[in-house]
């Protein structure tokens, strides 16, 4: 088995997309990143790779600075050669993200030490439960870009995730795809959530953010319910989301809406 690397999104898609589509649930993040790569969203020094096993593809990875290296569901035995290939390319890898066992195995092969991690759990929707909270949803529009970007920055800082990344291009792209939903109460925004447009029947919710002063009023549940409903209306057969395992409140909220655990993931930062 050998790794091939490229900076060309279409070359990567031609090789890796069929493999990613075999399991759109566990490859949810690589598939949405691939869509962003194709649209030019991650234009600053991207690097993608796929694992060839004879004439077939057996795995895929991508790195879109300043984000961590993203692992698909690759064979664990391929990780030493992946690390060696990235070292040979002199690639600066600030961290690694993906299924927990694979992330930990890659970290053991990498030359820089782990200095922190975010532990997450992937959930998939069973049956959407009712949610009755004051207010109504509204789809974000272009004029919402500055405010929505501020909310994304607040989420990144509070969650300590992607804190060095400017979310403006991501927020703009998601507004253009009508993927951002406000929950408004009394004509003021009180919560914000995003949901990806379906890929192979799969949509993913996130991020979900409620400002601290507006919490414990059900707004996070309401906006999550609204974007989940939108995903189902848009044709998604699988609706997914990630939760921070250090936040028991959000885990409880999502389960009360009908989400069920799939697998544990992690994002590890290197020193």
DAGI-V618097 format. One record per residue. N is the residue number from 1. RES is the residue in three letters. SS is DSSP state (H for helix, E for strand, L for the rest). PHI is phi in whole degrees, -180 to 180 (none if undefined). Layout:
# DAGI-V618097
n/res/ss/phi
N/RES/SS/PHI
N/RES/SS/PHI
This chain:
# DAGI-V618097
n/res/ss/phi
1/UNK/L/none
2/UNK/E/-133
3/UNK/E/-92
4/UNK/E/-120
5/UNK/E/-116
6/UNK/E/-154
7/UNK/L/-105
8/UNK/L/-95
9/UNK/H/-62
10/UNK/H/-72
11/UNK/H/-64
12/UNK/H/-62
13/UNK/H/-61
14/UNK/H/-59
15/UNK/H/-83
16/UNK/H/-99
17/UNK/H/-59
18/UNK/H/-58
19/UNK/H/-67
20/UNK/H/-61
21/UNK/H/-73
22/UNK/L/-65
23/UNK/L/-140
24/UNK/L/-67
25/UNK/L/-73
26/UNK/L/-76
27/UNK/L/-102
28/UNK/H/-59
29/UNK/H/-71
30/UNK/H/-55
31/UNK/H/-70
32/UNK/H/-72
33/UNK/H/-66
34/UNK/H/-60
35/UNK/H/-61
36/UNK/H/-65
37/UNK/H/-60
38/UNK/H/-65
39/UNK/L/-88
40/UNK/L/83
41/UNK/L/-70
42/UNK/L/-113
43/UNK/L/-96
44/UNK/L/-93
45/UNK/L/58
46/UNK/L/-73
47/UNK/E/-141
48/UNK/E/-125
49/UNK/E/-150
50/UNK/E/-138
51/UNK/E/-101
52/UNK/E/-98
53/UNK/E/-122
54/UNK/L/59
55/UNK/L/-101
56/UNK/E/-122
57/UNK/E/-94
58/UNK/E/-120
59/UNK/E/178
60/UNK/E/-152
61/UNK/E/-139
62/UNK/E/-150
63/UNK/E/-136
64/UNK/L/-123
65/UNK/L/-54
66/UNK/L/-92
67/UNK/L/-79
68/UNK/L/-69
69/UNK/E/-61
70/UNK/E/-109
71/UNK/E/-100
72/UNK/L/-78
73/UNK/L/-80
74/UNK/L/-85
75/UNK/L/-64
76/UNK/H/-57
77/UNK/H/-70
78/UNK/H/-88
79/UNK/H/-70
80/UNK/H/-60
81/UNK/H/-72
82/UNK/H/-64
83/UNK/H/-60
84/UNK/H/-63
85/UNK/H/-65
86/UNK/H/-70
87/UNK/H/-65
88/UNK/H/-63
89/UNK/L/-80
90/UNK/L/58
91/UNK/L/-82
92/UNK/L/-82
93/UNK/L/-114
94/UNK/L/-77
95/UNK/E/-179
96/UNK/E/-142
97/UNK/E/-136
98/UNK/E/156
99/UNK/E/-56
100/UNK/H/-53
101/UNK/H/-63
102/UNK/H/-72
103/UNK/H/-62
104/UNK/H/-67
105/UNK/H/-67
106/UNK/H/-65
107/UNK/H/-59
108/UNK/H/-69
109/UNK/H/-90
110/UNK/L/-79
111/UNK/L/-86
112/UNK/L/-104
113/UNK/L/-79
114/UNK/E/-72
115/UNK/E/-120
116/UNK/E/176
117/UNK/E/-153
118/UNK/E/-117
119/UNK/E/-97
120/UNK/E/-131
121/UNK/E/-131
122/UNK/E/-86
123/UNK/E/-117
124/UNK/E/-126
125/UNK/E/-74
126/UNK/L/-89
127/UNK/L/-118
128/UNK/L/-71
129/UNK/L/-84
130/UNK/L/-65
131/UNK/L/-148
132/UNK/L/-119
133/UNK/L/-138
134/UNK/L/-57
135/UNK/L/119
136/UNK/E/-155
137/UNK/E/-84
138/UNK/E/-144
139/UNK/E/-74
140/UNK/L/-67
141/UNK/L/-123
142/UNK/H/-56
143/UNK/H/-69
144/UNK/H/-84
145/UNK/H/-53
146/UNK/H/-60
147/UNK/H/-68
148/UNK/H/-63
149/UNK/H/-64
150/UNK/H/-61
151/UNK/H/-69
152/UNK/H/-63
153/UNK/H/-62
154/UNK/H/-62
155/UNK/H/-63
156/UNK/H/-59
157/UNK/H/-67
158/UNK/H/-70
159/UNK/H/-82
160/UNK/L/56
161/UNK/L/-130
162/UNK/L/54
163/UNK/L/-67
164/UNK/L/-90
165/UNK/L/-90
166/UNK/L/-80
167/UNK/L/-79
168/UNK/H/-54
169/UNK/H/-62
170/UNK/H/-66
171/UNK/H/-62
172/UNK/H/-61
173/UNK/H/-63
174/UNK/H/-73
175/UNK/H/-65
176/UNK/H/-62
177/UNK/L/-90
178/UNK/L/58
179/UNK/L/-104
180/UNK/E/-110
181/UNK/E/-126
182/UNK/E/-89
183/UNK/E/-105
184/UNK/E/-117
185/UNK/E/-129
186/UNK/L/65
187/UNK/L/64
188/UNK/E/-127
189/UNK/E/-71
190/UNK/E/-125
191/UNK/E/-162
192/UNK/E/-140
193/UNK/E/-145
194/UNK/E/-119
195/UNK/E/-147
196/UNK/L/-76
197/UNK/L/-62
198/UNK/L/-59
199/UNK/E/-125
200/UNK/L/52
201/UNK/L/78
202/UNK/E/-118
203/UNK/E/-127
204/UNK/E/-126
205/UNK/E/-85
206/UNK/E/138
207/UNK/E/-76
208/UNK/E/-122
209/UNK/E/-141
210/UNK/L/-125
211/UNK/L/-57
212/UNK/H/-53
213/UNK/H/-73
214/UNK/H/-112
215/UNK/L/-81
216/UNK/L/66
217/UNK/L/-123
218/UNK/L/89
219/UNK/H/-67
220/UNK/H/-62
221/UNK/H/-62
222/UNK/H/-64
223/UNK/H/-72
224/UNK/H/-65
225/UNK/H/-60
226/UNK/H/-65
227/UNK/H/-73
228/UNK/H/-64
229/UNK/H/-61
230/UNK/H/-62
231/UNK/H/-60
232/UNK/H/-64
233/UNK/H/-64
234/UNK/L/-81
235/UNK/L/105
236/UNK/L/-71
237/UNK/L/-91
238/UNK/E/-123
239/UNK/E/-116
240/UNK/E/-121
241/UNK/E/-160
242/UNK/E/-106
243/UNK/E/-123
244/UNK/E/-81
245/UNK/L/-66
246/UNK/L/-83
247/UNK/L/-118
248/UNK/H/-63
249/UNK/H/-64
250/UNK/H/-66
251/UNK/H/-61
252/UNK/H/-67
253/UNK/H/-61
254/UNK/H/-67
255/UNK/H/-67
256/UNK/H/-68
257/UNK/L/-85
258/UNK/L/115
259/UNK/E/-85
260/UNK/E/-127
261/UNK/E/-64
262/UNK/E/-115
263/UNK/E/-164
264/UNK/E/-93
265/UNK/E/-126
266/UNK/E/-156
267/UNK/E/-126
268/UNK/E/-107
269/UNK/E/-97
270/UNK/E/-102
271/UNK/L/-86
